[in-house]
Amino acid sequence: MTVPIAPLDTTVTTLDQSFTGDYESYLNLPVESPIRTLQDAQALLQDVEKETGIKPALIYVDFVPVSLQAKQQAKNKALPGNKPHQDDDQLELLLITGKGAPIRKRIPQATRAQVLALAQTFRREVSDPRKTRTNSYLPASQQLYQWIMEPLATDLQAQKVTNLSFLLDAGLRTMPLAALHNSQKFLIEQYSIGLMPSLSLTDTRRINLKQAQVLGMGISESTQGQSPLPAVPIELKTIVGRLWPGQIFLNDTATLENLKTARSRQPYSIIHLATHGDFQGGAIGNSYIQFWNQRLQMDQIRQLGLSSPPVDLLTLSACRTAVGDEQAELGFAGMAVQSGVRTAVASLWYVGDAATAALMTKFYSSLRTSSIKAEALRQAQATMAEGRVSIERSQLQGLGFVTSLLLPTSSTADLPDKELSHPYYWAAFTVVGNPW
């Protein structure tokens, strides 16, 4: 017997409640969040469109059991506290826009086992620095696009949607969505995109960043066993000074104490951390951000007080996340919630600091004029994907407002490519939390 199809408003609430529970449990969040309804979601999307002029949509990507019997078998097998699931669960997509009924699509030929395996293959192929002169990622990228995006393409075009927020089931939360490909274009060339843990956990308030100041911290030297990041001083001086007003703390001044002191004197609404970070499996405390004299474990990040006064954007430009680990996924996709900021921008894998300096320069340049943060990142990624950013004699070219950047030769000497169009160089960066 097939599973009865629930009403759409019930499905939205149930899905968001389920995803919210995943993060609340793993992150040990102190308070249960009220669950947002379909009506809440559509009212929010209408407000965003009025305020920004962009047309946003939410896409839930979930797996559902084939039959009532399969559903019961999964429940019987599930350990206490774990969600029941089967390898033959089918992919289901749920599209929500500001007006009209949500659109639900079941993809019976795409099972949980198939999709998760291909998502891991895709991530590995894109993030392998030895394959930047190949298109080895394309078969997986295009198949995932066919399963996840193609069934919704007509509806997205009909409603003139320009911004997508993905809310993803376990196993998909560290997929480099920007590099999904439809055989002609990358997804990031069509839409600005972001990753939400759940709608209920996302702080969807918006502020105008035009008068914001940036607190920039970075570590270019090796500390506590981490590899050096020689382009970090250039990255910071470009973002803070040439593009935005603010203050820089480099190397031995990049400490937790200085971050707290600076924030107590000036409520910086943008914090940029050009230092190593690692999202690992196991307890949330296994993941960390590297400061000069210590590693800040992610279960301690609330002590920074980034929610009071609120930080609107936290950027981690040199972090990485374990592949195929559901707990590491929860740490990455739950980063904005855990830290108390509205939006985080972070990398799924360590890209190398020459490409990072390029992308971050273009991102912060676009952030001055973009109506939403996700659009600023889209412009930066599309600029690189289209081959407009290159390295010539250790100079980054094609960055727009900042015409060129002279990098340390140690940042560029080992780069196999002089143009940075392969998704390895740009697809790792993800807007997490509030994309607007």
C-alpha positions in Angstrom: 0.0 0.0 0.0 1.4 3.4 -0.9 1.9 6.1 1.7 -1.1 8.6 1.7 0.0 12.0 0.5 -0.4 14.6 3.3 -1.9 18.1 2.7 0.8 20.5 1.5 0.4 22.9 4.5 0.9 19.9 6.9 3.9 18.7 4.9 5.6 22.0 5.1 5.2 22.2 8.9 6.2 18.6 9.4 9.3 19.0 7.2 10.5 22.1 8.9 9.8 20.6 12.3 11.9 17.6 11.4 14.8 19.6 10.1 14.6 21.9 13.1 14.8 19.0 15.4 17.9 17.6 13.7 19.8 20.9 14.4 18.4 21.5 17.9 19.5 18.1 19.0 23.0 18.2 17.5 23.8 21.8 18.4 22.2 21.5 21.9 20.2 24.7 21.3 19.0 26.1 24.6 15.4 26.9 23.5 13.0 25.1 21.2 12.1 27.3 18.2 8.5 27.9 17.3 7.8 26.1 14.0 6.9 28.3 11.0 3.9 27.4 8.9 3.3 27.6 5.2 1.4 30.9 5.8 4.5 32.2 7.6 6.8 31.2 4.8 4.7 32.8 2.1 4.3 36.0 4.1 8.0 36.2 4.5 8.7 35.6 0.8 6.3 38.3 -0.1 8.0 40.8 2.3 11.5 39.9 0.9 10.2 40.6 -2.6 8.7 44.0 -1.6 11.9 45.0 0.2 14.5 43.9 -2.3 12.9 43.5 -5.7 14.2 39.9 -6.0 11.8 37.0 -6.3 12.6 34.3 -3.7 11.6 30.7 -3.3 12.2 27.9 -0.8 13.0 24.4 -2.0 12.8 21.5 0.5 14.6 18.4 -0.7 13.6 15.3 1.3 13.2 11.5 1.0 9.9 9.7 1.6 9.1 6.0 1.9 7.7 4.1 -1.0 5.0 2.3 0.9 3.4 2.1 4.4 5.1 -1.3 4.8 8.5 0.3 4.0 7.7 3.1 6.4 7.0 0.7 9.2 10.0 -1.4 8.5 12.2 1.7 8.7 10.6 2.6 12.1 11.3 -0.8 13.4 15.0 -0.7 12.4 15.7 2.8 13.6 17.6 3.2 16.8 16.1 5.4 19.6 16.6 9.1 18.7 17.3 8.3 15.1 15.0 9.0 12.1 13.7 6.0 10.3 14.9 5.7 6.7 15.4 3.2 4.0 17.8 3.1 1.0 14.8 2.9 -1.4 13.1 6.0 0.0 12.2 8.3 -3.0 13.3 11.8 -3.6 10.7 14.5 -3.0 10.9 18.2 -3.8 8.7 20.9 -2.4 8.7 24.4 -3.9 7.3 27.4 -2.0 6.9 30.9 -3.5 5.2 33.9 -2.1 1.9 33.2 -3.8 0.0 30.2 -4.9 0.0 26.6 -3.7 3.3 24.9 -3.1 4.5 22.5 -5.8 5.4 19.0 -4.8 7.3 16.6 -7.1 8.1 13.0 -6.3 11.1 11.6 -8.3 10.5 7.8 -8.0 13.6 6.9 -10.1 15.9 8.7 -7.6 16.3 6.8 -4.4 18.0 7.9 -1.2 20.9 5.5 -1.7 21.4 6.7 -5.3 21.2 10.4 -4.6 23.4 10.3 -1.5 26.1 8.3 -3.3 26.1 10.6 -6.2 26.1 13.7 -4.0 29.3 12.4 -2.4 30.9 11.6 -5.8 30.0 15.1 -7.0 31.5 16.7 -3.9 34.7 14.7 -4.2 35.2 15.3 -7.9 34.6 19.1 -7.6 36.9 19.5 -4.6 39.9 17.5 -5.9 42.7 20.0 -6.7 44.3 17.4 -8.9 41.3 17.5 -11.3 41.0 21.3 -12.0 41.9 20.7 -15.7 39.1 18.1 -16.1 35.4 18.1 -16.2 35.2 14.9 -14.1 32.5 16.4 -11.9 30.0 17.0 -14.8 28.3 13.6 -15.0 27.3 13.7 -11.3 26.6 17.4 -11.4 24.3 17.1 -14.4 22.4 14.0 -13.0 21.8 15.7 -9.7 20.5 18.8 -11.6 18.1 16.5 -13.5 16.8 15.1 -10.3 16.6 18.2 -8.1 16.2 21.2 -10.4 14.8 20.0 -13.7 11.4 18.9 -12.3 10.9 22.5 -11.0 12.4 24.4 -13.9 9.2 25.3 -15.6 7.5 26.5 -12.4 10.5 28.6 -11.5 10.6 30.2 -14.9 6.9 30.8 -14.9 7.0 32.6 -11.5 10.2 34.5 -12.5 12.1 33.3 -9.4 15.6 34.7 -9.0 16.7 33.5 -5.5 16.6 29.9 -4.1 17.0 28.9 -0.5 17.6 25.1 -0.1 16.5 23.2 2.9 18.1 19.8 2.6 17.7 16.3 4.1 20.6 14.5 5.8 23.4 13.6 3.4 22.9 16.5 1.1 23.7 19.5 3.3 27.3 19.9 2.2 26.7 19.5 -1.5 28.2 22.3 -3.6 24.9 23.5 -5.0 26.5 26.4 -6.9 28.2 23.9 -9.3 25.0 21.9 -10.3 25.0 22.0 -14.1 22.2 21.8 -16.7 24.5 20.9 -19.6 24.7 24.6 -20.5 25.1 26.7 -17.3 25.9 26.3 -13.6 23.1 26.9 -11.2 24.8 30.0 -9.9 24.6 31.5 -13.3 20.8 31.2 -13.2 19.9 32.0 -9.5 21.4 33.3 -6.3 21.3 30.5 -3.8 21.6 29.8 -0.1 21.4 27.0 2.4 19.0 27.2 5.3 19.0 24.7 8.2 15.3 25.1 8.6 13.1 28.1 8.1 12.1 28.1 11.8 15.8 28.3 12.9 16.7 31.1 10.5 16.7 34.7 11.6 15.1 36.3 8.6 15.3 39.9 9.7 17.1 42.2 7.3 19.2 45.3 7.9 20.8 47.7 5.5 24.6 47.0 5.4 25.5 50.1 3.5 26.9 51.9 6.6 28.3 48.7 8.1 31.9 48.3 9.3 34.0 45.2 9.1 36.0 43.5 11.8 38.7 41.6 9.9 40.9 38.9 11.6 43.3 36.6 9.9 46.3 34.4 10.4 48.9 34.2 7.6 51.6 32.4 9.6 51.6 28.8 10.7 50.2 28.5 14.2 49.3 25.4 16.3 50.2 23.1 13.4 48.1 24.8 10.7 49.5 25.6 7.3 50.3 29.2 6.5 47.9 31.4 4.5 50.3 33.9 2.8 47.6 35.9 0.9 45.6 36.7 4.0 47.2 40.1 4.6 46.3 41.1 1.1 42.8 39.7 1.5 42.2 41.6 4.7 43.7 44.9 3.5 41.5 44.8 0.4 38.3 44.1 2.2 38.9 46.4 5.2 40.3 49.6 3.8 39.8 49.6 0.1 36.2 48.3 0.1 34.8 48.7 3.6 35.7 50.7 6.7 36.7 48.8 9.7 39.6 47.3 11.7 42.1 44.5 11.1 43.8 42.1 13.5 46.5 40.0 11.9 48.5 37.0 13.3 49.4 37.5 17.0 46.6 40.1 17.4 43.9 37.7 16.0 42.8 36.5 19.4 39.4 35.9 21.0 40.2 38.6 23.6 40.7 41.2 20.9 37.5 40.2 19.0 35.5 40.6 22.2 37.2 43.9 23.1 36.7 45.3 19.6 33.0 44.3 19.6 32.5 46.0 23.0 33.8 49.3 21.5 32.2 49.1 18.1 29.2 46.9 17.1 30.7 45.6 13.9 27.8 44.0 11.9 30.3 42.2 9.6 33.0 39.9 10.9 35.5 38.4 8.5 37.8 35.5 9.7 40.6 34.6 7.3 41.8 31.6 9.3 41.5 27.9 9.4 38.2 26.3 10.5 37.2 22.6 10.5 33.8 21.0 10.7 34.3 17.4 11.8 32.1 14.5 12.7 31.1 13.5 16.2 30.2 16.1 18.9 29.9 19.7 17.8 32.9 20.5 20.1 35.1 18.6 17.7 34.7 21.4 15.2 36.6 24.6 15.6 37.8 28.0 14.3 41.6 28.7 14.7 42.7 31.9 16.5 46.3 32.8 17.1 46.7 31.3 20.5 43.8 28.8 20.7 41.1 26.9 18.8 37.6 28.1 19.5 35.4 25.0 19.6 32.1 25.4 17.9 30.2 24.5 21.1 31.8 27.6 22.7 31.1 30.1 20.0 28.0 31.5 21.7 30.3 32.9 24.3 31.4 35.5 21.8 28.1 37.2 22.1 27.6 37.6 18.3 23.9 37.9 18.7 24.1 41.0 21.0 24.4 43.4 19.3 23.6 41.2 16.3 26.2 40.3 13.7 24.6 40.3 10.2 27.3 38.5 8.4 30.1 36.2 9.6 32.5 35.0 6.9 34.9 32.1 7.4 37.1 32.1 4.3 39.4 29.1 4.9 37.3 26.3 6.5 36.5 22.8 5.4 33.9 20.1 6.2 34.2 16.4 6.3 32.7 14.6 3.3 29.8 12.2 3.9 29.5 12.8 7.6 26.0 13.8 8.7 27.2 15.4 12.0 29.8 17.5 10.2 27.0 18.6 7.9 24.8 19.7 10.8 27.7 21.8 12.1 28.3 23.5 8.8 24.7 24.1 7.8 23.8 25.1 11.4 26.7 27.5 11.7 24.6 30.7 11.7 22.3 29.3 14.3 25.1 28.1 16.5 27.0 31.3 16.4 24.0 33.6 16.8 24.5 35.5 13.5 21.9 36.0 10.8 24.1 34.9 7.8 27.3 33.0 7.5 29.4 32.6 4.4 31.9 29.7 4.6 33.8 27.2 2.4 33.1 23.5 2.2 36.7 22.7 1.4 40.0 24.6 1.7 40.3 26.3 -1.7 43.8 27.9 -1.4 44.3 31.5 -0.5 44.9 33.0 -4.0 41.5 31.9 -5.2 40.0 32.8 -1.9 41.4 36.3 -2.1 39.9 36.6 -5.6 36.4 35.4 -4.6 36.3 37.4 -1.4 37.4 40.6 -3.1 34.6 40.3 -5.7 32.1 39.3 -3.0 32.7 42.2 -0.8 32.8 44.6 -3.8 29.4 43.3 -4.9 28.1 43.4 -1.4 28.3 47.3 -1.6 25.6 47.4 -4.3 23.6 44.0 -4.2 20.1 44.0 -2.7 20.8 40.7 -0.9 23.9 38.9 0.3 23.3 35.8 -1.8 23.3 37.9 -5.0 26.7 39.3 -4.0 28.2 35.8 -3.7 26.4 34.8 -7.0 28.1 37.6 -8.8 31.5 36.7 -7.4 31.1 33.0 -8.3 29.7 33.6 -11.7 32.6 36.0 -12.5 35.0 33.2 -11.8 33.0 30.5 -13.4 32.9 32.5 -16.7 36.7 32.7 -16.7 36.9 36.5 -16.1 39.3 36.1 -13.2 42.9 35.2 -13.9 46.4 35.3 -12.4 49.1 37.0 -14.4 52.6 37.4 -12.9 51.2 36.9 -9.4 48.5 39.5 -10.0 44.8 38.7 -9.8 43.0 40.3 -12.7 39.3 40.8 -13.5 38.0 41.7 -10.1 36.0 44.8 -11.2 36.2 47.7 -8.8 39.6 46.5 -7.4 41.3 46.2 -10.8 44.1 43.9 -9.7 45.8 42.5 -6.6 49.4 41.6 -6.3 49.7 38.3 -4.3 52.8 36.8 -2.6 54.5 34.4 -5.0 54.1 31.6 -2.4 50.3 31.9 -3.0 50.5 31.4 -6.8 53.7 29.4 -7.5 52.0 26.0 -7.2 48.7 26.9 -8.9 48.2 24.7 -12.0 45.8 27.2 -13.5 46.1 30.8 -14.5 42.4 31.3 -14.8 40.2 30.2 -12.0 37.0 29.0 -13.7 36.9 25.4 -12.4 34.3 25.0 -9.7 37.1 23.8 -7.3 38.0 27.5 -7.0 34.6 29.0 -6.3 31.8 26.4 -5.6 32.9 25.7 -2.0 31.6 29.1 -0.8 28.1 28.9 0.6 25.6 31.3 2.1 24.3 29.7 5.3 21.2 31.0 7.2 19.5 34.1 6.0 20.4 34.7 2.3 18.7 38.1 2.1 
